[in-house]
């Protein structure tokens, strides 16, 4: 799968300019390529063309403006403008279908329809980066063989972490290339040219087939989700026995076979990837007659969702059995820190559970309040933790922003009605908060 003289790809198109696509477009331009980002949403295109990133991602907007100024980076709604590119990166979303756990591939199919209608340059390469069910690339290859036989195909899954997307694109921890065995090494050569700087820096390169490349991303997310849900299951056992999940996790972390990353018990995972990917993985496995192999993921999902309910139950318990009319401050709206992404946010789920039970809930977040307010106008919002906590009967720490970890609990205590905090991320300094007069509680931790 190699070639002695890999062709240099100089012009790149990015199809879909959401979180993945916008980041990839900016970073490809930063690497020196001429890049055009194409999207059917004129508002999104206008924002990016004006140097505005329509989501929160540290460092991305500065790089966007820098590369717009060089002239290497442009954005358009015209697939015709993108058709002349040497390499087309397919970066459209594959959300969960509204009627089933399976992935919705309609945006991907539509994007390919538009590109083929625009007439991609013979000898160009279509590269899938979207997370898709196994078998999607093979089906697309069959379509290209009929409708655009001179256009190659490769699958190159993304592994971006929100909040670290620029770093993960410029300096990835691995590159996975799903390739066709019969293309003479052309796709591999083009992608080696695209990723030359990362490969020269020693980034591990995995060359494989389409199906394995598709599975790598969903398998990685399934493993990560399983690890998070495992420690949250242990938190449930600790609550039943009086054990301390924080100490348990620290002891497990000393085992080199397990490691300590993602062993933080709390309200669980959310976002636009892990939840929908493990559900789509189960759905595709069932279609293939292998659903039994990943049946455990249903319990992984259930454990994750139970933690949200448990947080609401603990809040209710600490408020005397009813939250009706009680004031609850929620620190966090994004599903994780350094992001404004509220998709499947545990923090907002807990806030809504308490709101529906009659609580007066006020939410604050350093970046995600505008998105949360648009999605959940029934909740109240504040600009900062002090405003959210003023006259609160209880404070819930649900997104692990450094802003919240660094709060002075002595100062905050002067604003609340009752100094009671539930640390839904097991991230606050327990001794410091208790010394400041707070009643501190956390999932999976002994009560004092």
Secondary structure by P-SEA (a helix, b strand, c coil): ccccccccccbbbbccccaaaaaaaaaaaaaccbbbbbbccaaaaaaaaaccccccccaaaaaaaaaaaaccccccccccccccccbbbbccccccccccccccaaaaaaaaaaaaaacccccbbbbbccccccaaaaaaaaaaacccccbbbbbbbbbccccaaaaaaaccccccccccccccaaaaaaaaaaaaaaaaaccbbbbbcaaaaaaaaaaaaaaaaaaaaaaaaaaaaaaaccccaaaaaaaaaacccccccccccccccccccaaaaaaaaaaaaaaacccccccaaaaaaaaaaaaaaaaaaaaaaaaccccccbbbbbcccccccccccccccaaaaaaaaaaaaccbbbbbbcccaaaaaaacccbbbbcccccccccccbbbbcccccccccccaaaaaaccccbbbbccccccaaaaaaaacccccccccccc
